Amino acid sequence: MSERPLRVGLIGASAEGRWGSLAHVPALQALPEFELRAVCATRPETALASQRAHDVPLAFHDHRELVSHPEVDVVVIAVRVPHHAELTYAAIAAGKHVVTEWPLAASTEEARGMLKAATAAGVRHAVGLQARTGPTVLAIREYVAQGFVGEPLSVAVRHVAPFAGGGGRTREGAWAASRTGGATMLTIRTGHDLDMLRFCLGEPTRLSARIRTLRPWQL
């Protein structure tokens, strides 16, 4: 008899077109190894709407109830970065395996603390750096490993993000304009690109970087 699917609780499951609903829900529902068992949103009405939209057995508006529920094996955290540490610690304390979206935390210190806690608790933990699972990236990695491009001496990455807001932000998204929020062009998109490069080419031995802000954000 085969093992039962891992039962997943998704925190950040608003049915209003956010990342949890757009990316995590379809993936979890398509994979036989997992069962989307529970969703959690910030308000009762939002949680119930998500439950109905995704046809999920359990709905919560308090993350503590989700992470402690006996029918949840794995917790997926897909909310704003400033809340990642609190929610990840709660899942770890409940003894649940945890997947946290990228950026992992609002600071390096937070991320190190989360890693230390997960390791000490013996739970499996992962971060949502999904570029390395893309077919194009996997093909590049294979070509490099086969020596198709010879010995890579340098690499250039251009990341065009027309959806980045064009320098403007609504008041709802104003939190992301602060460096302390952990959701900047450097931490999000550059982080994804750096992970992709490490996956395809290996660890860098030296780093030299320059950063310029060409279009300051405005509310």
PyRosetta script that sets phi, psi and omega in degrees:
from pyrosetta import init, pose_from_sequence

init()
pose = pose_from_sequence("MSERPLRVGLIGASAEGRWGSLAHVPALQALPEFELRAVCATRPETALASQRAHDVPLAFHDHRELVSHPEVDVVVIAVRVPHHAELTYAAIAAGKHVVTEWPLAASTEEARGMLKAATAAGVRHAVGLQARTGPTVLAIREYVAQGFVGEPLSVAVRHVAPFAGGGGRTREGAWAASRTGGATMLTIRTGHDLDMLRFCLGEPTRLSARIRTLRPWQL")
pose.set_psi(1, 132.3)
pose.set_omega(1, -178.3)
pose.set_phi(2, -74.6)
pose.set_psi(2, 154.9)
pose.set_omega(2, 177.9)
pose.set_phi(3, -69.0)
pose.set_psi(3, 150.6)
pose.set_omega(3, 178.6)
pose.set_phi(4, -71.2)
pose.set_psi(4, 156.7)
pose.set_omega(4, 177.7)
pose.set_phi(5, -64.1)
pose.set_psi(5, 152.2)
pose.set_omega(5, 173.9)
pose.set_phi(6, -71.3)
pose.set_psi(6, 132.6)
pose.set_omega(6, -177.2)
pose.set_phi(7, -92.3)
pose.set_psi(7, 122.7)
pose.set_omega(7, -171.0)
pose.set_phi(8, -107.7)
pose.set_psi(8, 136.7)
pose.set_omega(8, 170.3)
pose.set_phi(9, -111.0)
pose.set_psi(9, 123.8)
pose.set_omega(9, -176.0)
pose.set_phi(10, -104.7)
pose.set_psi(10, 117.6)
pose.set_omega(10, 175.2)
pose.set_phi(11, -97.5)
pose.set_psi(11, 120.3)
pose.set_omega(11, -174.0)
pose.set_phi(12, 102.7)
pose.set_psi(12, 50.3)
pose.set_omega(12, -171.8)
pose.set_phi(13, -111.8)
pose.set_psi(13, 30.2)
pose.set_omega(13, 179.6)
pose.set_phi(14, -55.6)
pose.set_psi(14, 136.1)
pose.set_omega(14, -179.2)
pose.set_phi(15, -81.3)
pose.set_psi(15, 8.8)
pose.set_omega(15, -175.1)
pose.set_phi(16, -92.0)
pose.set_psi(16, 31.2)
pose.set_omega(16, 173.9)
pose.set_phi(17, 80.4)
pose.set_psi(17, 27.2)
pose.set_omega(17, 176.5)
pose.set_phi(18, -87.0)
pose.set_psi(18, 173.1)
pose.set_omega(18, -172.1)
pose.set_phi(19, -60.0)
pose.set_psi(19, -38.6)
pose.set_omega(19, 179.7)
pose.set_phi(20, -58.5)
pose.set_psi(20, -44.9)
pose.set_omega(20, -179.3)
pose.set_phi(21, -75.6)
pose.set_psi(21, -34.9)
pose.set_omega(21, -176.2)
pose.set_phi(22, -76.0)
pose.set_psi(22, -34.9)
pose.set_omega(22, -172.7)
pose.set_phi(23, -112.2)
pose.set_psi(23, -52.3)
pose.set_omega(23, -172.9)
pose.set_phi(24, -72.6)
pose.set_psi(24, -44.1)
pose.set_omega(24, -176.7)
pose.set_phi(25, -60.3)
pose.set_psi(25, -51.4)
pose.set_omega(25, 179.6)
pose.set_phi(26, -60.3)
pose.set_psi(26, -37.5)
pose.set_omega(26, -179.5)
pose.set_phi(27, -66.8)
pose.set_psi(27, -46.2)
pose.set_omega(27, -179.0)
pose.set_phi(28, -64.8)
pose.set_psi(28, -37.7)
pose.set_omega(28, -179.5)
pose.set_phi(29, -73.6)
pose.set_psi(29, -20.3)
pose.set_omega(29, -179.2)
pose.set_phi(30, -89.6)
pose.set_psi(30, -15.6)
pose.set_omega(30, -175.0)
pose.set_phi(31, -99.8)
pose.set_psi(31, 121.0)
pose.set_omega(31, -178.1)
pose.set_phi(32, -67.0)
pose.set_psi(32, -17.0)
pose.set_omega(32, -178.9)
pose.set_phi(33, -76.1)
pose.set_psi(33, -11.5)
pose.set_omega(33, -175.6)
pose.set_phi(34, -127.5)
pose.set_psi(34, 153.8)
pose.set_omega(34, 172.2)
pose.set_phi(35, -130.5)
pose.set_psi(35, 120.3)
pose.set_omega(35, 175.6)
pose.set_phi(36, -73.1)
pose.set_psi(36, 102.2)
pose.set_omega(36, -171.3)
pose.set_phi(37, -96.0)
pose.set_psi(37, -30.7)
pose.set_omega(37, -174.5)
pose.set_phi(38, -147.8)
pose.set_psi(38, 149.5)
pose.set_omega(38, 175.0)
pose.set_phi(39, -127.2)
pose.set_psi(39, 154.1)
pose.set_omega(39, 179.6)
pose.set_phi(40, -140.0)
pose.set_psi(40, 131.1)
pose.set_omega(40, 175.3)
pose.set_phi(41, -132.1)
pose.set_psi(41, 175.0)
pose.set_omega(41, -171.7)
pose.set_phi(42, -77.7)
pose.set_psi(42, -21.8)
pose.set_omega(42, -178.0)
pose.set_phi(43, -127.0)
pose.set_psi(43, 150.2)
pose.set_omega(43, -179.0)
pose.set_phi(44, -57.0)
pose.set_psi(44, -43.5)
pose.set_omega(44, -178.1)
pose.set_phi(45, -67.0)
pose.set_psi(45, -34.7)
pose.set_omega(45, 177.3)
pose.set_phi(46, -68.9)
pose.set_psi(46, -40.0)
pose.set_omega(46, 178.8)
pose.set_phi(47, -64.6)
pose.set_psi(47, -42.7)
pose.set_omega(47, 179.5)
pose.set_phi(48, -66.4)
pose.set_psi(48, -38.5)
pose.set_omega(48, 177.6)
pose.set_phi(49, -63.3)
pose.set_psi(49, -40.1)
pose.set_omega(49, 177.8)
pose.set_phi(50, -67.0)
pose.set_psi(50, -40.2)
pose.set_omega(50, 178.2)
pose.set_phi(51, -59.1)
pose.set_psi(51, -44.7)
pose.set_omega(51, 179.8)
pose.set_phi(52, -68.7)
pose.set_psi(52, -42.2)
pose.set_omega(52, -176.4)
pose.set_phi(53, -64.4)
pose.set_psi(53, -36.1)
pose.set_omega(53, -174.4)
pose.set_phi(54, -105.9)
pose.set_psi(54, 1.6)
pose.set_omega(54, 177.2)
pose.set_phi(55, 55.4)
pose.set_psi(55, 58.1)
pose.set_omega(55, -176.1)
pose.set_phi(56, -110.8)
pose.set_psi(56, 140.5)
pose.set_omega(56, -176.7)
pose.set_phi(57, -64.2)
pose.set_psi(57, -38.3)
pose.set_omega(57, -171.5)
pose.set_phi(58, -120.9)
pose.set_psi(58, 144.2)
pose.set_omega(58, 177.8)
pose.set_phi(59, -138.3)
pose.set_psi(59, 138.4)
pose.set_omega(59, -179.6)
pose.set_phi(60, -136.9)
pose.set_psi(60, 154.1)
pose.set_omega(60, 169.5)
pose.set_phi(61, -118.5)
pose.set_psi(61, 6.5)
pose.set_omega(61, 174.5)
pose.set_phi(62, -124.4)
pose.set_psi(62, 115.7)
pose.set_omega(62, -175.0)
pose.set_phi(63, -62.0)
pose.set_psi(63, -27.7)
pose.set_omega(63, -179.2)
pose.set_phi(64, -64.6)
pose.set_psi(64, -33.4)
pose.set_omega(64, 177.8)
pose.set_phi(65, -70.6)
pose.set_psi(65, -37.7)
pose.set_omega(65, 179.7)
pose.set_phi(66, -66.8)
pose.set_psi(66, -49.9)
pose.set_omega(66, -173.4)
pose.set_phi(67, -67.3)
pose.set_psi(67, -25.1)
pose.set_omega(67, -178.9)
pose.set_phi(68, -93.1)
pose.set_psi(68, -2.4)
pose.set_omega(68, -176.0)
pose.set_phi(69, -72.3)
pose.set_psi(69, 134.9)
pose.set_omega(69, -176.9)
pose.set_phi(70, -67.8)
pose.set_psi(70, -15.9)
pose.set_omega(70, -179.5)
pose.set_phi(71, -93.4)
pose.set_psi(71, 11.3)
pose.set_omega(71, 177.7)
pose.set_phi(72, -115.2)
pose.set_psi(72, 121.7)
pose.set_omega(72, 178.7)
pose.set_phi(73, -98.3)
pose.set_psi(73, -36.8)
pose.set_omega(73, -175.3)
pose.set_phi(74, -128.9)
pose.set_psi(74, 136.6)
pose.set_omega(74, 177.5)
pose.set_phi(75, -110.2)
pose.set_psi(75, 127.4)
pose.set_omega(75, 175.7)
pose.set_phi(76, -108.7)
pose.set_psi(76, 128.1)
pose.set_omega(76, -176.5)
pose.set_phi(77, -112.0)
pose.set_psi(77, 113.1)
pose.set_omega(77, -177.4)
pose.set_phi(78, -132.5)
pose.set_psi(78, 62.1)
pose.set_omega(78, 178.9)
pose.set_phi(79, -123.0)
pose.set_psi(79, -173.5)
pose.set_omega(79, 179.1)
pose.set_phi(80, -63.5)
pose.set_psi(80, 146.6)
pose.set_omega(80, -172.7)
pose.set_phi(81, -54.5)
pose.set_psi(81, -42.2)
pose.set_omega(81, -177.2)
pose.set_phi(82, -58.0)
pose.set_psi(82, -19.2)
pose.set_omega(82, -178.9)
pose.set_phi(83, -97.2)
pose.set_psi(83, -3.5)
pose.set_omega(83, -174.9)
pose.set_phi(84, -59.9)
pose.set_psi(84, -45.4)
pose.set_omega(84, -175.1)
pose.set_phi(85, -63.4)
pose.set_psi(85, -49.4)
pose.set_omega(85, -178.6)
pose.set_phi(86, -57.7)
pose.set_psi(86, -46.0)
pose.set_omega(86, -176.6)
pose.set_phi(87, -71.1)
pose.set_psi(87, -38.1)
pose.set_omega(87, 178.5)
pose.set_phi(88, -64.9)
pose.set_psi(88, -43.6)
pose.set_omega(88, 177.3)
pose.set_phi(89, -60.5)
pose.set_psi(89, -39.4)
pose.set_omega(89, 179.9)
pose.set_phi(90, -64.1)
pose.set_psi(90, -43.0)
pose.set_omega(90, 178.8)
pose.set_phi(91, -64.5)
pose.set_psi(91, -43.0)
pose.set_omega(91, 179.6)
pose.set_phi(92, -63.4)
pose.set_psi(92, -43.6)
pose.set_omega(92, -179.8)
pose.set_phi(93, -61.7)
pose.set_psi(93, -29.3)
pose.set_omega(93, 178.1)
pose.set_phi(94, -83.7)
pose.set_psi(94, 0.5)
pose.set_omega(94, 178.5)
pose.set_phi(95, 77.1)
pose.set_psi(95, 21.7)
pose.set_omega(95, -177.3)
pose.set_phi(96, -98.5)
pose.set_psi(96, 144.4)
pose.set_omega(96, 170.0)
pose.set_phi(97, -65.6)
pose.set_psi(97, 151.1)
pose.set_omega(97, -171.2)
pose.set_phi(98, -142.9)
pose.set_psi(98, 137.1)
pose.set_omega(98, 172.6)
pose.set_phi(99, -119.3)
pose.set_psi(99, 120.6)
pose.set_omega(99, -178.6)
pose.set_phi(100, -113.7)
pose.set_psi(100, 134.2)
pose.set_omega(100, -179.7)
pose.set_phi(101, -63.3)
pose.set_psi(101, 160.7)
pose.set_omega(101, 174.3)
pose.set_phi(102, -91.5)
pose.set_psi(102, 140.8)
pose.set_omega(102, -1.9)
pose.set_phi(103, -65.8)
pose.set_psi(103, 141.4)
pose.set_omega(103, -175.8)
pose.set_phi(104, -60.3)
pose.set_psi(104, -41.4)
pose.set_omega(104, -176.0)
pose.set_phi(105, -150.2)
pose.set_psi(105, 172.6)
pose.set_omega(105, -179.4)
pose.set_phi(106, -80.4)
pose.set_psi(106, -11.6)
pose.set_omega(106, 179.1)
pose.set_phi(107, -154.2)
pose.set_psi(107, 162.3)
pose.set_omega(107, 177.7)
pose.set_phi(108, -63.6)
pose.set_psi(108, -38.3)
pose.set_omega(108, -179.9)
pose.set_phi(109, -62.0)
pose.set_psi(109, -42.9)
pose.set_omega(109, 176.9)
pose.set_phi(110, -60.6)
pose.set_psi(110, -44.7)
pose.set_omega(110, -178.1)
pose.set_phi(111, -62.8)
pose.set_psi(111, -42.0)
pose.set_omega(111, 179.0)
pose.set_phi(112, -63.8)
pose.set_psi(112, -39.6)
pose.set_omega(112, 178.2)
pose.set_phi(113, -64.5)
pose.set_psi(113, -39.9)
pose.set_omega(113, 178.4)
pose.set_phi(114, -64.6)
pose.set_psi(114, -43.2)
pose.set_omega(114, 178.4)
pose.set_phi(115, -62.1)
pose.set_psi(115, -43.4)
pose.set_omega(115, -179.6)
pose.set_phi(116, -62.1)
pose.set_psi(116, -42.6)
pose.set_omega(116, -179.1)
pose.set_phi(117, -66.4)
pose.set_psi(117, -42.9)
pose.set_omega(117, -179.6)
pose.set_phi(118, -66.0)
pose.set_psi(118, -40.0)
pose.set_omega(118, 179.4)
pose.set_phi(119, -65.6)
pose.set_psi(119, -43.0)
pose.set_omega(119, -179.6)
pose.set_phi(120, -65.4)
pose.set_psi(120, -34.0)
pose.set_omega(120, -178.9)
pose.set_phi(121, -80.9)
pose.set_psi(121, -15.0)
pose.set_omega(121, 178.9)
pose.set_phi(122, 74.6)
pose.set_psi(122, 24.0)
pose.set_omega(122, 178.4)
pose.set_phi(123, -96.2)
pose.set_psi(123, 153.3)
pose.set_omega(123, 174.9)
pose.set_phi(124, -77.7)
pose.set_psi(124, 139.9)
pose.set_omega(124, -175.5)
pose.set_phi(125, -142.4)
pose.set_psi(125, 143.6)
pose.set_omega(125, -178.0)
pose.set_phi(126, -147.1)
pose.set_psi(126, 160.6)
pose.set_omega(126, 178.7)
pose.set_phi(127, -123.4)
pose.set_psi(127, 145.8)
pose.set_omega(127, -173.1)
pose.set_phi(128, -79.3)
pose.set_psi(128, 66.3)
pose.set_omega(128, 172.8)
pose.set_phi(129, -100.3)
pose.set_psi(129, 85.4)
pose.set_omega(129, -166.3)
pose.set_phi(130, -87.3)
pose.set_psi(130, -5.7)
pose.set_omega(130, -177.5)
pose.set_phi(131, -59.3)
pose.set_psi(131, -34.0)
pose.set_omega(131, -176.5)
pose.set_phi(132, -70.0)
pose.set_psi(132, -8.7)
pose.set_omega(132, 176.2)
pose.set_phi(133, -97.9)
pose.set_psi(133, -1.8)
pose.set_omega(133, -179.5)
pose.set_phi(134, -73.2)
pose.set_psi(134, 141.0)
pose.set_omega(134, -179.0)
pose.set_phi(135, -56.2)
pose.set_psi(135, -40.4)
pose.set_omega(135, -179.3)
pose.set_phi(136, -65.1)
pose.set_psi(136, -44.5)
pose.set_omega(136, 179.7)
pose.set_phi(137, -65.1)
pose.set_psi(137, -40.6)
pose.set_omega(137, 177.5)
pose.set_phi(138, -62.5)
pose.set_psi(138, -37.0)
pose.set_omega(138, 178.4)
pose.set_phi(139, -67.5)
pose.set_psi(139, -41.5)
pose.set_omega(139, 178.1)
pose.set_phi(140, -61.0)
pose.set_psi(140, -45.5)
pose.set_omega(140, 179.4)
pose.set_phi(141, -58.7)
pose.set_psi(141, -41.8)
pose.set_omega(141, -179.0)
pose.set_phi(142, -67.2)
pose.set_psi(142, -43.0)
pose.set_omega(142, 178.7)
pose.set_phi(143, -61.6)
pose.set_psi(143, -42.1)
pose.set_omega(143, 179.1)
pose.set_phi(144, -63.9)
pose.set_psi(144, -44.9)
pose.set_omega(144, -178.6)
pose.set_phi(145, -63.2)
pose.set_psi(145, -33.1)
pose.set_omega(145, -179.5)
pose.set_phi(146, -79.5)
pose.set_psi(146, -7.7)
pose.set_omega(146, -178.2)
pose.set_phi(147, 81.5)
pose.set_psi(147, 14.6)
pose.set_omega(147, -176.8)
pose.set_phi(148, -60.4)
pose.set_psi(148, -34.2)
pose.set_omega(148, -178.2)
pose.set_phi(149, -102.0)
pose.set_psi(149, 9.2)
pose.set_omega(149, -178.1)
pose.set_phi(150, 77.4)
pose.set_psi(150, -150.6)
pose.set_omega(150, 179.2)
pose.set_phi(151, -92.3)
pose.set_psi(151, 112.2)
pose.set_omega(151, -179.2)
pose.set_phi(152, -65.3)
pose.set_psi(152, 124.2)
pose.set_omega(152, 178.8)
pose.set_phi(153, -104.7)
pose.set_psi(153, -28.7)
pose.set_omega(153, 178.3)
pose.set_phi(154, -155.6)
pose.set_psi(154, 162.1)
pose.set_omega(154, 179.9)
pose.set_phi(155, -147.3)
pose.set_psi(155, 144.9)
pose.set_omega(155, 176.9)
pose.set_phi(156, -124.8)
pose.set_psi(156, 135.7)
pose.set_omega(156, 179.3)
pose.set_phi(157, -122.1)
pose.set_psi(157, 129.7)
pose.set_omega(157, 173.7)
pose.set_phi(158, -118.2)
pose.set_psi(158, 120.7)
pose.set_omega(158, -177.6)
pose.set_phi(159, -115.1)
pose.set_psi(159, 106.3)
pose.set_omega(159, 179.7)
pose.set_phi(160, -96.3)
pose.set_psi(160, 121.7)
pose.set_omega(160, -176.4)
pose.set_phi(161, -127.0)
pose.set_psi(161, 80.8)
pose.set_omega(161, -177.9)
pose.set_phi(162, -65.9)
pose.set_psi(162, -16.0)
pose.set_omega(162, -179.0)
pose.set_phi(163, -88.4)
pose.set_psi(163, 7.7)
pose.set_omega(163, -173.3)
pose.set_phi(164, -76.9)
pose.set_psi(164, -3.6)
pose.set_omega(164, 173.4)
pose.set_phi(165, 110.0)
pose.set_psi(165, -8.6)
pose.set_omega(165, 176.2)
pose.set_phi(166, 60.5)
pose.set_psi(166, 27.8)
pose.set_omega(166, 178.2)
pose.set_phi(167, 89.2)
pose.set_psi(167, -7.5)
pose.set_omega(167, -179.1)
pose.set_phi(168, -114.9)
pose.set_psi(168, 149.8)
pose.set_omega(168, 178.2)
pose.set_phi(169, -137.5)
pose.set_psi(169, 141.6)
pose.set_omega(169, 172.0)
pose.set_phi(170, -75.3)
pose.set_psi(170, 167.7)
pose.set_omega(170, 179.9)
pose.set_phi(171, -64.9)
pose.set_psi(171, -28.6)
pose.set_omega(171, 178.1)
pose.set_phi(172, -64.0)
pose.set_psi(172, -33.2)
pose.set_omega(172, -179.4)
pose.set_phi(173, -99.0)
pose.set_psi(173, 12.3)
pose.set_omega(173, -175.5)
pose.set_phi(174, -64.2)
pose.set_psi(174, -27.4)
pose.set_omega(174, -178.6)
pose.set_phi(175, -58.1)
pose.set_psi(175, -30.3)
pose.set_omega(175, -176.7)
pose.set_phi(176, -76.0)
pose.set_psi(176, -9.4)
pose.set_omega(176, 179.8)
pose.set_phi(177, -78.5)
pose.set_psi(177, -10.4)
pose.set_omega(177, -179.3)
pose.set_phi(178, -95.0)
pose.set_psi(178, 135.6)
pose.set_omega(178, 177.4)
pose.set_phi(179, -61.3)
pose.set_psi(179, -32.8)
pose.set_omega(179, -177.6)
pose.set_phi(180, -69.5)
pose.set_psi(180, -16.0)
pose.set_omega(180, 178.5)
pose.set_phi(181, -74.5)
pose.set_psi(181, -17.3)
pose.set_omega(181, 175.9)
pose.set_phi(182, 79.3)
pose.set_psi(182, 7.7)
pose.set_omega(182, -176.8)
pose.set_phi(183, -122.0)
pose.set_psi(183, 74.9)
pose.set_omega(183, -179.8)
pose.set_phi(184, -114.4)
pose.set_psi(184, 170.9)
pose.set_omega(184, 175.5)
pose.set_phi(185, -59.2)
pose.set_psi(185, -34.9)
pose.set_omega(185, -179.4)
pose.set_phi(186, -70.0)
pose.set_psi(186, -47.8)
pose.set_omega(186, -175.2)
pose.set_phi(187, -74.8)
pose.set_psi(187, -34.6)
pose.set_omega(187, -176.4)
pose.set_phi(188, -85.7)
pose.set_psi(188, -72.8)
pose.set_omega(188, -171.3)
pose.set_phi(189, -72.1)
pose.set_psi(189, -40.4)
pose.set_omega(189, 178.0)
pose.set_phi(190, -67.0)
pose.set_psi(190, -35.2)
pose.set_omega(190, 176.4)
pose.set_phi(191, -61.8)
pose.set_psi(191, -44.3)
pose.set_omega(191, 176.4)
pose.set_phi(192, -60.6)
pose.set_psi(192, -43.5)
pose.set_omega(192, -178.6)
pose.set_phi(193, -66.0)
pose.set_psi(193, -40.9)
pose.set_omega(193, 179.6)
pose.set_phi(194, -64.5)
pose.set_psi(194, -39.6)
pose.set_omega(194, 177.8)
pose.set_phi(195, -64.8)
pose.set_psi(195, -39.5)
pose.set_omega(195, 177.7)
pose.set_phi(196, -61.9)
pose.set_psi(196, -42.7)
pose.set_omega(196, 179.4)
pose.set_phi(197, -64.5)
pose.set_psi(197, -42.5)
pose.set_omega(197, 178.9)
pose.set_phi(198, -63.2)
pose.set_psi(198, -38.4)
pose.set_omega(198, -179.4)
pose.set_phi(199, -65.5)
pose.set_psi(199, -38.4)
pose.set_omega(199, -175.9)
pose.set_phi(200, -87.6)
pose.set_psi(200, -33.2)
pose.set_omega(200, -170.4)
pose.set_phi(201, -119.0)
pose.set_psi(201, -9.3)
pose.set_omega(201, -178.2)
pose.set_phi(202, 95.9)
pose.set_psi(202, 179.9)
pose.set_omega(202, -176.0)
pose.set_phi(203, -74.5)
pose.set_psi(203, 136.3)
pose.set_omega(203, 175.5)
pose.set_phi(204, -71.3)
pose.set_psi(204, 151.4)
pose.set_omega(204, 177.9)
pose.set_phi(205, -99.6)
pose.set_psi(205, -25.6)
pose.set_omega(205, 176.9)
pose.set_phi(206, -142.3)
pose.set_psi(206, 154.2)
pose.set_omega(206, 179.2)
pose.set_phi(207, -136.8)
pose.set_psi(207, 130.8)
pose.set_omega(207, 172.5)
pose.set_phi(208, -130.0)
pose.set_psi(208, 127.9)
pose.set_omega(208, -173.1)
pose.set_phi(209, -140.3)
pose.set_psi(209, 148.8)
pose.set_omega(209, 171.6)
pose.set_phi(210, -132.2)
pose.set_psi(210, 141.4)
pose.set_omega(210, -180.0)
pose.set_phi(211, -127.3)
pose.set_psi(211, 133.9)
pose.set_omega(211, 175.1)
pose.set_phi(212, -132.7)
pose.set_psi(212, 138.5)
pose.set_omega(212, 173.3)
pose.set_phi(213, -99.8)
pose.set_psi(213, 107.9)
pose.set_omega(213, -175.8)
pose.set_phi(214, -90.3)
pose.set_psi(214, -29.0)
pose.set_omega(214, -177.6)
pose.set_phi(215, -133.4)
pose.set_psi(215, 91.1)
pose.set_omega(215, 179.4)
pose.set_phi(216, -59.9)
pose.set_psi(216, 144.6)
pose.set_omega(216, 177.8)
pose.set_phi(217, -70.4)
pose.set_psi(217, 146.8)
pose.set_omega(217, 175.7)
pose.set_phi(218, -134.2)
pose.set_psi(218, 145.0)
pose.set_omega(218, 175.7)
pose.set_phi(219, -80.5)
pose.dump_pdb("model.pdb")
